[in-house]
């Protein structure tokens, strides 16, 4: 049986009785995430800079280039068969809407990981560098610009913006 504990900032922690329940939950969450993606988010690709807003936190990201990830794995000693598995995994995750990169925020200066494109919005390298130089804080001009971009993109698609609105 799946149990859910609400967190104060709007998220939740789930526990499951079986792995089958966990996999079913993950599959449904991924379907829901992919339903909310607009074309501008589908265009987020290898090497892009992005912003991700989660409750009470702005996360800035640099999506690694595909070759960059493989090179890092090789430098860490991955053998050829491991590199091939990594390539397959990366392509599978990419096709399902996940992007692997370096993520930074005011509370975490940087860590690798992946995020679903339904939670991301593309920014410029200049935006990313300004955020880095500002201790990863959001500034009003970018918040207004991103909000306008998202409203425009979702109104063109007939979507309401849902919970993935990047700024506002």
C-alpha positions as CSV (number, residue, x, y, z in Angstrom):
1,X,0.0,0.0,0.0
2,X,1.3,3.4,-1.0
3,X,1.5,6.0,1.8
4,X,2.1,9.7,1.3
5,X,3.5,12.2,3.8
6,X,3.0,15.9,2.8
7,X,6.0,18.2,3.2
8,X,5.5,21.8,4.3
9,X,6.7,23.3,1.0
10,X,4.2,21.4,-1.1
11,X,6.2,18.2,-1.9
12,X,5.6,14.8,-0.5
13,X,7.4,11.7,0.6
14,X,6.0,8.3,-0.5
15,X,6.5,4.9,0.9
16,X,5.5,1.6,-0.8
17,X,4.8,-1.9,0.3
18,X,6.2,-3.4,-2.8
19,X,8.5,-2.6,-5.6
20,X,5.6,-3.0,-8.1
21,X,3.8,-0.2,-6.3
22,X,6.9,2.0,-6.6
23,X,7.3,1.3,-10.3
24,X,3.6,2.0,-11.0
25,X,3.9,5.3,-9.1
26,X,7.0,6.3,-11.0
27,X,5.4,5.4,-14.4
28,X,2.2,7.4,-13.6
29,X,4.3,10.4,-12.4
30,X,6.3,10.3,-15.6
31,X,3.2,10.1,-17.7
32,X,1.8,13.1,-15.9
33,X,5.1,15.1,-16.3
34,X,5.2,14.4,-20.0
35,X,1.6,15.5,-20.4
36,X,2.6,19.0,-19.2
37,X,5.5,19.5,-21.5
38,X,5.2,22.3,-24.1
39,X,7.3,22.4,-27.3
40,X,9.8,24.9,-25.9
41,X,10.6,22.4,-23.2
42,X,10.9,19.5,-25.6
43,X,13.6,21.5,-27.4
44,X,15.9,21.5,-24.3
45,X,18.9,19.5,-25.3
46,X,22.5,18.6,-24.6
47,X,24.6,21.6,-23.6
48,X,21.7,23.9,-22.8
49,X,21.3,26.2,-19.8
50,X,18.1,26.0,-17.8
51,X,16.3,27.1,-14.8
52,X,14.1,24.9,-12.5
53,X,11.8,26.2,-9.9
54,X,10.7,24.0,-7.1
55,X,8.8,25.3,-4.0
56,X,10.9,28.0,-2.3
57,X,14.0,27.3,-4.4
58,X,15.4,28.3,-7.8
59,X,17.8,25.8,-9.3
60,X,20.1,26.7,-12.2
61,X,21.3,24.1,-14.5
62,X,23.8,23.3,-17.2
63,X,22.8,20.3,-19.2
64,X,25.9,18.3,-20.0
65,X,26.7,17.6,-23.6
66,X,26.4,13.9,-24.4
67,X,30.1,13.4,-25.2
68,X,31.0,15.3,-22.1
69,X,29.3,12.8,-19.9
70,X,30.9,9.9,-21.7
71,X,34.3,11.6,-21.4
72,X,33.8,12.1,-17.6
73,X,32.9,8.4,-17.2
74,X,35.9,7.3,-19.1
75,X,38.2,9.6,-17.0
76,X,36.7,7.9,-13.9
77,X,37.9,4.5,-15.3
78,X,34.7,3.2,-17.0
79,X,35.4,0.3,-19.3
80,X,34.1,0.1,-22.9
81,X,31.1,-2.0,-21.9
82,X,30.2,0.3,-19.1
83,X,30.4,3.3,-21.4
84,X,28.1,1.6,-23.8
85,X,25.6,0.9,-21.0
86,X,25.9,4.6,-20.0
87,X,25.2,5.7,-23.5
88,X,22.1,3.5,-23.7
89,X,20.9,4.8,-20.3
90,X,21.4,8.4,-21.2
91,X,19.5,8.0,-24.5
92,X,16.7,6.3,-22.8
93,X,16.4,8.9,-20.1
94,X,16.6,11.7,-22.7
95,X,13.8,10.1,-24.8
96,X,11.7,10.0,-21.6
97,X,12.2,13.7,-21.0
98,X,15.1,13.7,-18.5
99,X,18.2,15.9,-18.8
100,X,21.4,15.2,-16.9
101,X,23.5,18.1,-15.9
102,X,25.1,20.2,-13.1
103,X,22.6,21.9,-10.8
104,X,23.2,24.8,-8.5
105,X,21.2,26.9,-6.1
106,X,21.5,29.3,-3.1
107,X,21.6,26.3,-0.8
108,X,23.6,23.8,-2.9
109,X,26.6,25.3,-4.9
110,X,26.5,22.4,-7.3
111,X,25.8,18.7,-7.8
112,X,25.2,16.4,-10.8
113,X,21.8,14.8,-11.4
114,X,18.9,14.8,-13.8
115,X,15.6,16.6,-14.0
116,X,12.5,16.2,-16.1
117,X,11.9,18.8,-18.9
118,X,8.5,19.5,-17.5
119,X,10.2,21.3,-14.6
120,X,12.8,23.2,-16.8
121,X,12.9,26.3,-18.9
122,X,15.7,27.3,-21.2
123,X,17.8,30.3,-20.3
124,X,20.9,31.8,-21.9
125,X,24.5,31.2,-20.8
126,X,24.6,34.9,-19.8
127,X,21.6,34.3,-17.5
128,X,23.4,31.3,-15.9
129,X,26.6,33.2,-15.4
130,X,24.8,36.2,-13.9
131,X,23.0,33.8,-11.5
132,X,26.4,32.1,-10.6
133,X,27.9,35.6,-9.9
134,X,24.8,36.5,-7.8
135,X,25.1,33.5,-5.5
136,X,22.4,31.7,-7.5
137,X,19.6,34.2,-6.6
138,X,16.8,35.1,-9.0
139,X,16.5,38.7,-10.1
140,X,13.2,40.5,-11.1
141,X,14.0,41.0,-14.8
142,X,14.6,37.3,-15.5
143,X,11.5,36.3,-13.4
144,X,9.3,38.6,-15.5
145,X,10.9,37.6,-18.8
146,X,10.6,33.9,-18.1
147,X,7.0,34.2,-16.9
148,X,6.1,36.0,-20.1
149,X,7.8,33.4,-22.2
150,X,6.0,30.6,-20.4
151,X,2.6,32.3,-20.6
152,X,3.1,32.8,-24.3
153,X,4.3,29.2,-24.9
154,X,1.4,27.7,-22.9
155,X,-1.3,29.9,-24.4
156,X,-0.1,28.9,-27.9
157,X,-0.5,25.3,-26.8
158,X,-3.8,25.8,-25.0
159,X,-2.2,24.7,-21.7
160,X,-2.8,26.5,-18.5
161,X,0.7,26.3,-17.1
162,X,-0.1,23.9,-14.4
163,X,2.4,23.5,-11.6
164,X,5.5,23.8,-13.8
165,X,5.3,27.5,-14.3
166,X,8.9,28.6,-14.3
167,X,8.5,32.1,-12.8
168,X,6.0,34.5,-11.7
